[in-house]
Structure formats: C-alpha cells, structure tokens
C-alpha cells in the first residue's frame, strides 16, 4: 500500500524506539479526554425547550483542535523513527566465451563409420552445441585443402546455424590443412574481447596441405591465449568403410596440451555429442551478480504534514473553535 508516496513493503525504521511513543500518546490522549470532558449547555425553562436548541459548529467540532494536535505529535514520533524506503537493485553481468568451431570438410568426412556419416554427425552435434550456448560469441571455420571463414564470431545464432547448414563436404579443394585452419581460427580470435578464447578443431585426417604446420599454429594459439580442443572423428574398428582411419592423434594431442586444451577421439555420434557436452561444461560463461541497496529517507513528509496539522489546530483554536473558560 502506498501512503505519502511510500511503498511500505520496503520500509524500515532507523530509530524504531521512537515508535513506542505512539501507544503512550494514545493512552495520554484518552486520559486527558476523560479528565477534561464536561457537559456543555445553557439554562432553559424546560426540557421541551432544550430539545429545540440547535447544535452549533463549535459544539459539534469542539474536540477537533485537540485531535489535530495529537495527530501532529504522532507524525513527529514517526518522523523521529526515521522511516527509510529501501530499493534493492540487482544487476547480472555475463562474461561470455569466444569460440571458433573449426570443421573438416574434406571428402573423407563423408565416410559412413559414424551414422549417417562423419561429417553429418559432426554437423548435427555442432548444431546442438550452438543451440546450448546463450551468451557466447561463436564463429565457424571450414577447411579441407584450404581454410575459409564460414561465419565470423557472432551472437546471431540463427545466422550461424544457417551458415553451418550450408556447409558440406567437397566445398573446398580437397586435402587436410589442419595448421592453416587453426591459424585462421586464432587470427579471428586475436582481437576478441572475452577473457576466455577457445577453438574446437574437428578432423578425421592428418595435416597434408597448407602453409602452416599444426605445431606452429599451436605456438601462435598459446601466445594469443587461445585454448584448443582437438577432436579426431572415426571408428577404426569398422572394416566395411571405404577409407581407413588416418588421424594423426599424436599431433592433435600435442596441439591441445600445449594450449591448455584436450584431445578427444569420437568413434560414434553419441561419443561425439558427449565430447561437445564436456567441452561445453569446461567452457562455461561466468555470471556475476551484484545487489545494490538504495536507501531513501522518508521522514520529511511526516514532518511537513505535522506542521500543517499544528497550523490548522492553532487557527481553529484561535477562531471558529475558540473556547472560553
């Protein structure tokens, strides 16, 4: 309820002991009224004549000045208790992660040892990963014989999903330029403002193209503070696929460990989804929450109203409601 423009659900009193004066004031007012109350009248010839006498305004409202005086004192006591209206302001700030997804689109990614294929499984899991982020900028690098920025870092997740959906195997010159792809991702992350910068590189092969080798790219990533997670994809236990697994696990592991990341091997779509879930947990946005309490003194309104009531009491007592002993 609002009174004097105050939301009383958020009010506390800085000096609440003054409020103890209110019940004492009520008792004092009651006792004074009992002591001073006496009948007012005039002598008349008979009761019949008295019944016809009108009550004047002075008689009807004779107790008003005293009531105003006691009300003013009550307001002063409330003012002395210093009512303060508190408003808590809660701020939440999210510190996101900048993530470059680096996806192999070489023709070998069409191998069907992962259902429905290595590439489609990787594409589907990457889409789920994007859907699970809320405040992180994410970009997409695609590579085969060369590396290409399919989408820069962005918070526009629908746009990023469209760019991912447009990606397909064979869209670039064939080959596996892992070093060039990683160097491109690091270049995109170099000017990123987030404290946490991450590259997730997925491939099913070994570096055989490009002008930058993976070890050199890893050194640059380390210098730029980019943490690299490397993911090898393929199931070496399946012999009915048209291409054997040729992942350079040793190199991918060194690249990841040098930058503070990890290397994973995904032999199924479910395993790949679990890897992305783990990376998502490791690279969680930090949420800072602060609560600010604003305190506003509200005693002035009570003092102002008490002054008005006292002035009204004085005017009435000196004019229309003036009493004589």
N, C-alpha and C positions, 0 to 999 in steps of 0.2 A: 504494500500500500504506500502511495506517495503522500507525504504531508510536509509542507514547507518546501516542496520540490525535492524531497529526500527519499531515496529508496531505503526504507527502514530494514529491509532484509540484509543490507550490507553495512549497518551502522553499529559501531561500538562506542563506548564512553571511556575517555581517557582518565576521568576522575569520577568514577561511579559512586563514591561515598556521598557526594552531594545529593544524590537521588534519595537518600534516606530521609532527607528533609521533607519530602513530599507527603508521606503518611503523617509525619509530625505536624506539618502545616494543616492537613485535613482535620486532625484532632483539635488543634488550636482553634481553627475556624468554627468547628462545631461547638466547642466550649464557650467561645466568645458569643456566639449566636444565642446560646441558651441563657447566658448572663445578661445580655443587653436587650433581649426580646421583651417587649411590654406592649400592651394594647394601646392603640391609638384611637381616640374618639372625641366626641363632643357631648355635652349635656343636652338632652332633649326632653320634651314633655312626656312622651310616651313611647313604647316600643313600636307602635304603628308608625309614628313619625320617623323613627330611626330607620326603618326598613326602606323608606323612600329616599334616603340620602344617597347620592351617587358617590362611588369611589373615585377619587382624583388620581391623576397620573403619579403624583408624588407619593400617594399611599401605595398604589399598585407596584411601583418600581423602587420603593424606598431602600431595598436591600441591594440594588444594582451596584452602587459605588463600592460597597464593601466586597462584593463578588469580583469586581474588576481588579480591586487591589490584591486580593488573594490569588487571582489568576496570574497577575503580573509577577508576584513573588514566586509562584510555581514555575513560571517560564524562566525567571532568573536562575532558579535552582537547576533547571535542566541545562541552561547555558553554562553554568559553572561546572557541570558534569562533563562538559566539552564533548558533545556528540561529534563523531568523525565518520564520514562515509568512506568506505574502502571499496576500491575497484581493482580487481586483480586482472592484469593484462598478461596473457600467456602467449609467448612467441615460440614458434618452432622453425628451425632452420635446418635444412637438409644439405649435407655435403655429399654430392654425388661422386660417382666414379666415371672416368672417361675410358671407354672400352672400344678397341678396334678388333673386329672379328675378321680373321684372315682365312679365306676359304679356298681350298684347292679345287680348280675346275678342269683339271687335266682329264683326258679321255679315260684313264684308268679308274677314275672315280665312278664310272658307270658300271663297275664290276658288281655282281649281284650276291656276293657273300654276305652282305648286310641287306636286309629286305627294306624296300624293293631294290635299292642299290646303295652303294656307299654314299654317293652324292645326295640322293633324295632323302636318305636317313639323316645325313648331316644338315641338309637344308631344313628339314622338319624340326629337328631338335634346336637348331639355331633360332627358328621362328618362335618356338616355345620359350627359349631363353629371353628373347626380346620382350615377349609378352609378360614375362615375370618381373621385369625391371620397371621402376616407377619414376626415378629422378636422375638416372644416369644418361649421359650422352653416349651414344653408340654409333659407330661407323662400320663400313664394310669394305674390305679389300678382297678382290678376287685375283687369283693368279693361276697361271699354267706356265708357258714358256716366258711370259712377261707378267708383270703385276699391274693392276689397274684399280683405281679408287672407284668403287661402285656407288658408295654413299659416304659423304664426309660425316664427322661427328655431328649428331643431331639428337634433339629430344622429340622430333616428329616421328614417333614410332610407326604410324600408318604408312608414311612415306618410306621408311626404312624397310617395312615388311614388303612393300611393292617392289623395291629395288632387289630385295632378296628373292622374291618370287620370279623376277625377270632373269635371275642368274641361272645359267645352265652349263653343262659340260660342253667343251668344244667351242666356246665363245671366244677363246683366245688361242693364239698359236700354241701348239702342244709342247709339253715339257713340264719341268717342275723347278721353278725358280724360287726356292724357299728363302734364300738370302735376300733377294730383291724384294720379295713380298714383305718380309719382316722389316726391312729398311724403309719401305714405303709407309708401313704402319707407324713406325717410330717417327718418321717425318711428320705425319699427321697429328701425332700426339705431342710433338715438341712444344707447341705453343698452347697446349691445353692448360686450363687454369685449375683443374681439380688436383687435389693432393695425391690422389691415387690414380695412376695411369696404367692400363692393362692392355695386353694384346693376347688374343686367343688364336693360335695358329693350328689349323687342321689340315692334314695331308695324308696321303697314302703312299708316298714315294720318297725319293731322296733327291737332294739338290743336284741338278744336271744342266741347268740353264741360268742365265742372268750374270750380271757383272759383279755382284756382291755375294760372297760366301756366307753361310749361316753364322759362322763363328764371329766374323767381322760385324755382322748385323747385331749379334748378341752383345758385343762390346759397346756398340753405339747405344743400344737399348739400356744397358747398365748405366752408361754415362748420363742418359736422359731420365733415369729413374723410372723406366718402363718395366713392369713385371710381365714376363712372358709365360703363358701356359701353352704347352705344345701337346697336340693330340694326334696320335697315329691311329688310322682307321683301317680295319680289315681283319678278316678271320683266317689265320694261317692253317687252321685245322681242316678247312674245306678244300677238297681237291677237284671239285667239279666246276670251279670257276675258270674263266678263260685267261686269267692272269694271276701269277703267283704274287704273294705279298713281298714288297721290296722296301719296306720302311727302314730308314736309317735311324733306328732308335737311339743309338749312341749319340749321334749329333743332336737329335731333338732333346735328349735328356740333358746334355751339356748346356744347350741354349737356355733351357728352362731354369736349371740350377744356377747358372751364372747370374741370372736376373732376379732370383728370388722366387721363381715360379715352380711349377711341377710338370712332369711329363706323364701322360696317360696313354694307355693303349685301349681302344674301343673295338671289341670283337663282335659287338651286336648293337642294334639300335638302343635297346634298353641300357646297355652298358654306357653308350654314348650319352644318353639322357642323364644317367647318374653322374657322369663326369661333369656335365654342364651344371647340374644341380650343386655339385660340390664346389665348383668354381664360383657359382652364384652366392653360396654361403660364405666362402672365403672373401669375396669382394662385395661386402655389404655396405650400402650407403650409411653414413653416420648421421644420426638425428640428434640435434642439440635442442633442448627445451629449457626455456627460462621463464620464470614467473616474476613479474614486476607488480608491486602493490602501491597504488596511488592513494594517498590519504588526504581527504579534504575536510577542513574544519567547518562545522555547520552551526556553531553557537550564535553567529551574528543574527540570524533570522529570529531566534528566540528573544534576544535582547531587544531587537527592533520592535517586535510585537509587544513585549513587556512595556516598552516606553510608550507605545500608542495606548495601551490599556491604562497605564498610570495617568497619562494626559487626559484621557476620557473620564477617568474617575475624578480627577481634580475639577474638570469643567462641570460635570454633573453635580458634584457635591457643592460647588460654589454657585450654581444657577438653579435649574429646574428642580433638582432633588436636594436642595439645601434644607437642612434640618435645624431646629432651634431647641435648646434645652427647655 
